[in-house]
Amino acid sequence: MRLLKQFLAVAAVAFAGGQAVAAVQGNAWLTLVLGVVTAVLAIYVYTWVVRRTERREPTEIAPAGAGVRAARGVLIGVAMFAAVIANIAFLGGYHVNGLGSVTGAVGLLGVMAAAAVTEELLFRGVLFRVVEERLGTWIALVLTGVVFGLLHLVNPDASLWGATAIAVEAGFMLAACYAATRNLWVPIGLHFGWNFAAGGIFSAVVSGNGESKGLLDATTSGPVLVTGGDFGPEGSLYTVGAGVALTVVFLWLAHRRGHIVPRRRRAAGAETPATVSR
């Protein structure tokens, strides 16, 4: 029940914020403000509902050191996407035509802030964390990563390959990032850095949601496995490779720091639900 209560509370904020942002996307500054408000409100609601349902302080989203941790994540996300775009451009799949739209990038700051915060709270803060307590790190990573990928199938230009790529390069990687750091600020920053670099800087398609108007006026063309096609660079094999590499690094750090949670085993002689019902 606590999983359900926490998930629904944050999801309600995400839905309301998403509707508000969608309603004013013609105004970049209002989009920025509403996106930031959604992100802040989601953090407040997550903190409140965890305190109510678990009777503890949610240290995974504690404000102390949040700025440094989030900035570290942003740098990783931007660097990762820049490396992917550089490789695509090297093969002739990405072309810069000139400068793009500053106001477009401003609006995307708000959109990406809301998306990064709400999605990380829902999928890593609630789903992964609670499932991990019962089933351990490995099973929780796989299950929540697959769910995260499948939910991207609802995007306009989504494909089964794109959803699979998202599950591997983002779902698994961000869960591994949380496991390594045991706080949500680094994965939030990484998620935001990746998304904003994609749409706000390089004007690429983000998860099949159509072309973005960022700081660069650019076009992408070429083989789908290189460029990602209509789904965007997240459908590129370069991105999958980068995501797998970072997942391995984060899991190695989690193991080294003793953060890998084993699957909980039922004590000998413990009653099963079936036994109780009888």
C-alpha positions as CSV (number, residue, x, y, z in Angstrom):
1,M,0.0,0.0,0.0
2,R,2.8,2.4,0.7
3,L,4.1,1.9,-2.8
4,L,0.7,2.7,-4.2
5,K,0.2,5.7,-2.0
6,Q,3.6,7.1,-2.8
7,F,3.3,6.4,-6.5
8,L,-0.2,8.0,-6.8
9,A,0.8,11.1,-4.8
10,V,3.8,11.9,-7.1
11,A,1.9,10.8,-10.2
12,A,-0.9,13.3,-9.4
13,V,1.7,16.1,-9.3
14,A,3.3,14.9,-12.5
15,F,0.0,14.8,-14.3
16,A,-1.2,18.2,-13.1
17,G,2.1,19.8,-13.9
18,G,2.2,18.2,-17.3
19,Q,-1.2,19.5,-18.2
20,A,-0.3,23.0,-17.0
21,V,3.0,23.0,-19.0
22,A,1.3,21.7,-22.1
23,A,-1.3,24.5,-21.9
24,V,1.3,27.3,-22.0
25,Q,4.0,25.8,-24.2
26,G,3.6,28.7,-26.5
27,N,5.1,30.9,-23.8
28,A,8.7,29.8,-23.0
29,W,8.9,31.7,-19.7
30,L,5.6,30.4,-18.3
31,T,6.7,26.9,-19.4
32,L,10.0,27.4,-17.4
33,V,8.2,28.6,-14.3
34,L,5.5,25.9,-14.4
35,G,8.1,23.2,-15.0
36,V,10.2,24.3,-12.0
37,V,7.1,24.6,-9.8
38,T,6.1,21.1,-10.8
39,A,9.6,19.8,-9.9
40,V,9.7,21.5,-6.5
41,L,6.1,20.4,-5.7
42,A,6.9,16.8,-6.6
43,I,9.9,16.8,-4.3
44,Y,7.8,18.3,-1.5
45,V,5.0,15.7,-2.0
46,Y,7.4,12.8,-2.2
47,T,9.0,13.9,1.1
48,W,5.6,14.3,2.8
49,V,4.2,11.0,1.6
50,V,7.3,9.0,2.5
51,R,7.3,10.5,6.0
52,R,3.6,9.6,6.4
53,T,3.8,6.0,5.0
54,E,7.3,5.0,6.3
55,R,7.7,7.1,9.4
56,R,11.2,8.1,8.4
57,E,13.1,11.0,6.9
58,P,13.6,10.5,3.2
59,T,17.4,10.9,3.2
60,E,17.5,9.9,-0.5
61,I,16.1,13.3,-1.4
62,A,17.6,15.4,1.5
63,P,18.5,19.0,0.6
64,A,22.0,18.8,2.1
65,G,24.5,18.5,-0.7
66,A,21.7,18.4,-3.3
67,G,23.2,21.0,-5.5
68,V,26.6,19.4,-5.8
69,R,25.1,15.9,-6.5
70,A,22.6,17.2,-9.0
71,A,25.3,19.2,-10.8
72,R,27.5,16.0,-11.0
73,G,24.6,14.2,-12.6
74,V,24.0,17.0,-15.1
75,L,27.6,16.9,-16.2
76,I,27.5,13.1,-16.7
77,G,24.3,13.4,-18.7
78,V,25.4,16.3,-20.9
79,A,28.8,14.6,-21.5
80,M,27.1,11.3,-22.4
81,F,24.8,12.9,-24.9
82,A,27.6,15.0,-26.4
83,A,29.7,11.9,-26.9
84,V,26.8,10.1,-28.6
85,I,26.1,13.1,-30.9
86,A,29.8,13.4,-31.7
87,N,29.9,9.8,-32.9
88,I,26.7,10.2,-35.0
89,A,28.1,13.4,-36.5
90,F,31.4,11.6,-37.3
91,L,29.5,9.2,-39.5
92,G,27.6,12.0,-41.2
93,G,24.3,11.5,-39.4
94,Y,24.1,14.9,-37.5
95,H,24.4,18.3,-39.2
96,V,24.4,21.7,-37.6
97,N,22.9,24.4,-39.9
98,G,23.4,27.4,-37.5
99,L,22.0,28.8,-34.3
100,G,18.6,27.8,-33.1
101,S,16.2,29.3,-30.6
102,V,17.1,30.7,-27.2
103,T,13.5,30.9,-26.1
104,G,12.9,27.4,-27.2
105,A,15.8,26.2,-25.0
106,V,14.3,28.3,-22.1
107,G,11.0,26.5,-22.4
108,L,12.7,23.1,-22.6
109,L,14.5,23.9,-19.3
110,G,11.1,23.8,-17.6
111,V,9.8,20.8,-19.4
112,M,12.9,18.7,-18.8
113,A,13.2,19.7,-15.1
114,A,9.6,18.6,-14.5
115,A,10.1,15.3,-16.4
116,A,13.5,14.5,-14.8
117,V,12.3,15.1,-11.2
118,T,8.9,13.4,-11.5
119,E,10.1,10.4,-13.4
120,E,13.1,9.8,-11.0
121,L,10.8,10.1,-8.0
122,L,8.3,7.7,-9.5
123,F,10.7,5.1,-11.0
124,R,13.8,5.2,-8.8
125,G,12.4,6.8,-5.6
126,V,9.3,4.7,-5.3
127,L,9.2,1.7,-7.6
128,F,12.9,0.7,-7.6
129,R,13.5,1.4,-3.9
130,V,10.4,-0.4,-2.7
131,V,10.8,-3.4,-5.0
132,E,14.5,-3.6,-4.1
133,E,13.6,-4.1,-0.4
134,R,11.7,-7.3,-1.3
135,L,13.4,-8.7,-4.4
136,G,16.9,-7.3,-4.2
137,T,18.9,-4.9,-6.5
138,W,19.2,-7.1,-9.6
139,I,15.6,-8.1,-10.0
140,A,14.4,-4.5,-9.1
141,L,16.8,-3.1,-11.7
142,V,15.5,-5.4,-14.4
143,L,11.8,-5.1,-13.6
144,T,11.7,-1.3,-13.2
145,G,13.9,-0.8,-16.2
146,V,11.6,-2.8,-18.4
147,V,8.5,-0.9,-17.1
148,F,10.3,2.4,-17.7
149,G,11.0,1.4,-21.3
150,L,7.5,0.1,-22.0
151,L,5.9,3.3,-20.8
152,H,7.8,5.2,-23.6
153,L,5.7,3.2,-26.2
154,V,3.0,5.8,-25.7
155,N,5.2,8.5,-27.3
156,P,4.2,9.7,-30.8
157,D,7.1,8.1,-32.8
158,A,7.8,5.3,-30.4
159,S,8.8,1.8,-31.5
160,L,9.5,-1.5,-29.8
161,W,13.2,-1.0,-30.5
162,G,13.1,2.5,-29.0
163,A,11.4,1.2,-25.8
164,T,13.9,-1.6,-25.5
165,A,16.8,0.9,-25.9
166,I,15.3,3.2,-23.2
167,A,14.9,0.2,-20.9
168,V,18.6,-0.6,-21.2
169,E,20.3,2.7,-21.6
170,A,18.1,4.7,-19.2
171,G,16.0,2.4,-17.0
172,F,18.9,0.1,-16.1
173,M,21.5,2.9,-15.9
174,L,19.4,5.3,-13.7
175,A,18.5,2.5,-11.3
176,A,22.2,1.5,-11.1
177,C,23.1,5.2,-10.5
178,Y,20.7,5.3,-7.6
179,A,22.1,2.0,-6.3
180,A,25.6,3.4,-6.4
181,T,24.8,6.8,-4.8
182,R,21.8,5.9,-2.6
183,N,20.4,9.3,-3.3
184,L,18.1,10.6,-6.0
185,W,19.9,13.9,-6.8
186,V,22.5,12.3,-9.1
187,P,20.0,10.4,-11.2
188,I,17.8,13.4,-11.4
189,G,20.7,15.5,-12.6
190,L,21.8,12.9,-15.0
191,H,18.3,12.5,-16.4
192,F,17.9,16.2,-16.8
193,G,21.3,16.7,-18.3
194,W,20.7,14.0,-20.9
195,N,17.2,15.3,-21.9
196,F,18.2,19.0,-22.0
197,A,21.4,18.3,-23.9
198,A,19.3,16.3,-26.4
199,G,16.5,18.8,-26.9
200,G,17.7,22.1,-25.5
201,I,21.2,22.2,-26.9
202,F,21.4,19.8,-29.9
203,S,17.7,20.1,-30.9
204,A,17.4,16.3,-31.4
205,V,14.2,14.3,-31.0
206,V,13.7,13.2,-27.4
207,S,12.2,9.7,-27.0
208,G,10.1,9.9,-30.1
209,N,8.4,13.2,-29.1
210,G,9.3,15.1,-32.3
211,E,12.0,17.6,-33.1
212,S,13.0,20.1,-30.4
213,K,13.9,23.8,-30.9
214,G,17.1,24.2,-28.9
215,L,20.2,26.3,-29.1
216,L,21.4,24.7,-32.4
217,D,19.5,24.4,-35.7
218,A,20.4,20.9,-36.6
219,T,19.1,17.9,-38.6
220,T,19.6,14.2,-38.3
221,S,19.6,11.7,-41.1
222,G,21.0,8.3,-41.8
223,P,20.7,4.6,-40.8
224,V,18.2,4.1,-37.9
225,L,20.7,2.1,-35.8
226,V,23.2,5.0,-36.0
227,T,20.8,8.0,-35.6
228,G,17.8,6.4,-33.9
229,G,15.5,7.5,-36.7
230,D,12.2,9.1,-35.7
231,F,12.7,8.0,-32.1
232,G,15.8,10.2,-31.8
233,P,19.4,9.4,-30.7
234,E,18.1,7.4,-27.8
235,G,17.4,4.7,-30.4
236,S,21.0,4.7,-31.6
237,L,23.3,1.8,-30.9
238,Y,25.8,4.4,-29.7
239,T,23.4,5.4,-26.9
240,V,22.7,1.8,-25.9
241,G,26.5,1.2,-25.7
242,A,27.1,4.3,-23.6
243,G,24.2,3.4,-21.3
244,V,25.4,-0.2,-20.8
245,A,28.9,1.1,-20.1
246,L,27.7,3.5,-17.4
247,T,25.4,0.9,-16.0
248,V,28.4,-1.4,-15.5
249,V,30.4,1.4,-13.8
250,F,27.5,2.3,-11.5
251,L,26.9,-1.3,-10.5
252,W,30.6,-1.8,-9.9
253,L,30.5,1.3,-7.6
254,A,27.4,-0.1,-5.9
255,H,29.1,-3.4,-5.2
256,R,32.3,-1.8,-4.0
257,R,30.3,0.4,-1.6
258,G,28.3,-2.5,-0.3
259,H,25.0,-1.1,-1.8
260,I,23.8,-4.2,-3.6
261,V,20.7,-5.5,-1.7
262,P,20.2,-9.3,-1.8
263,R,16.8,-10.8,-2.4
264,R,15.0,-11.2,0.9
265,R,14.5,-14.9,1.8
266,R,11.6,-16.2,3.8
267,A,12.7,-17.5,7.2
268,A,12.4,-21.2,7.7
269,G,9.0,-22.2,9.1
270,A,7.5,-18.8,8.3
271,E,3.8,-18.9,7.4
272,T,3.0,-18.3,3.7
273,P,-0.1,-16.3,2.7
274,A,-1.8,-19.6,1.8
275,T,-1.1,-21.1,5.2
276,V,-2.5,-18.0,6.9
277,S,-5.7,-18.2,4.8
278,R,-6.2,-21.7,5.9
